[in-house]
Amino acid sequence: MKFRLADHAAGYAIQAYGPGEVNINGRIFRRGLLVTPLRILEDWRPQRFEDLTAEDFAQVAELAPELLLLGTGPRQRFPAPHLYAALTARGIALEAMDTGAACRTYNILLTEGRRVALALFLT
């Protein structure tokens, strides 16, 4: 699905996504990653939902977003609560959804100026 965002001044925006890839400000990514309005962390460790650990969520917590959108691939899945305890301890909300919904929601929150982080699994 392609998006059209009039102004990228708000930060890194999702321009398109599809099976196995995402386009962020004109750059194609084909592996899981972590995105905030000001940063792209291509080296975020987990590449599959099943690989998530508490340390992965602790890394997100260090970025201090108000909300983490977790794009879990083609279908919605939920991580075990003990894995994201670092987020909960810092008052950071977690919303798990399929990757397409996470991309759409991220763009909306980005244009609202929210401190949002987006963790994507593309497979």
C-alpha positions in Angstrom: 0.0 0.0 0.0 1.3 3.5 -0.9 0.8 6.6 1.2 1.2 10.2 0.3 2.3 12.5 3.1 2.5 16.1 2.1 5.3 17.1 4.4 8.2 15.1 5.7 9.3 17.9 8.0 7.6 16.0 10.9 10.3 13.3 10.6 10.7 9.8 9.1 7.4 8.8 7.5 6.2 5.6 6.0 5.6 6.2 2.3 4.6 2.6 1.3 4.7 -0.9 2.7 4.1 -4.4 1.2 5.1 -8.0 1.8 8.7 -8.0 3.0 9.5 -4.3 2.6 8.7 -0.8 3.8 9.6 2.6 2.2 10.6 5.3 4.7 11.2 8.8 3.2 12.1 7.2 -0.1 14.4 4.5 1.3 13.5 0.8 1.0 14.0 -1.5 4.0 13.7 -5.3 3.7 14.3 -6.3 7.3 12.8 -5.5 10.7 13.7 -2.1 12.2 12.9 0.5 14.8 11.7 3.9 13.6 11.1 7.2 15.5 10.3 10.6 14.1 14.0 11.4 14.3 15.8 8.1 14.0 15.9 4.8 12.1 17.6 2.0 13.9 18.3 -0.6 11.1 20.3 -2.8 13.5 17.4 -3.5 15.9 18.2 -7.1 16.8 15.0 -9.1 16.4 14.0 -10.0 12.9 11.0 -12.1 13.7 8.3 -11.6 16.3 9.3 -14.9 17.9 12.8 -13.5 18.6 11.6 -10.6 20.8 13.3 -10.4 24.2 13.0 -8.2 27.3 16.3 -6.5 26.2 14.8 -5.5 22.9 12.0 -3.6 24.7 14.5 -2.1 27.1 16.3 -0.6 24.1 13.0 1.0 23.0 12.4 2.3 26.5 15.8 4.1 26.4 14.4 6.2 23.4 11.6 7.4 25.8 8.6 7.4 23.4 5.2 7.9 24.8 4.0 4.9 22.7 5.5 2.0 20.9 3.6 0.6 17.9 4.6 -3.0 17.3 4.0 -4.1 13.7 3.9 -7.9 14.1 3.9 -8.9 10.4 1.0 -10.0 8.3 -1.2 -10.8 11.4 -1.7 -9.3 14.8 0.2 -11.0 17.6 0.8 -10.0 21.2 4.1 -10.3 23.2 4.1 -11.8 26.7 3.7 -9.0 29.2 6.9 -9.9 31.0 8.8 -9.1 27.8 7.8 -5.4 27.7 8.0 -4.7 31.5 10.7 -2.1 30.8 8.1 -0.1 28.8 5.4 -0.5 31.4 7.8 0.6 34.2 8.5 3.9 32.3 4.9 4.6 31.5 5.3 3.8 27.8 2.2 2.3 26.2 2.5 -0.6 23.7 0.1 -1.3 20.9 0.5 -4.5 18.9 -1.0 -4.7 15.5 -0.3 -6.1 12.0 2.4 -4.3 10.2 0.1 -2.4 7.8 -2.0 -1.0 10.6 1.1 -0.1 12.5 2.5 1.9 9.5 -0.8 3.7 9.1 -1.1 4.5 12.7 2.5 5.7 13.0 2.0 8.2 10.2 -1.1 9.6 11.8 0.7 10.0 15.2 3.7 11.5 13.5 1.7 14.3 11.9 0.2 15.0 15.3 3.7 15.5 16.7 3.5 12.6 19.1 6.6 10.9 20.5 6.0 7.6 18.9 8.3 4.6 18.1 7.5 2.0 15.5 9.0 -1.5 15.6 8.4 -3.4 12.4 8.6 -7.0 11.5 8.2 -7.4 7.7 7.7 -11.2 7.6 
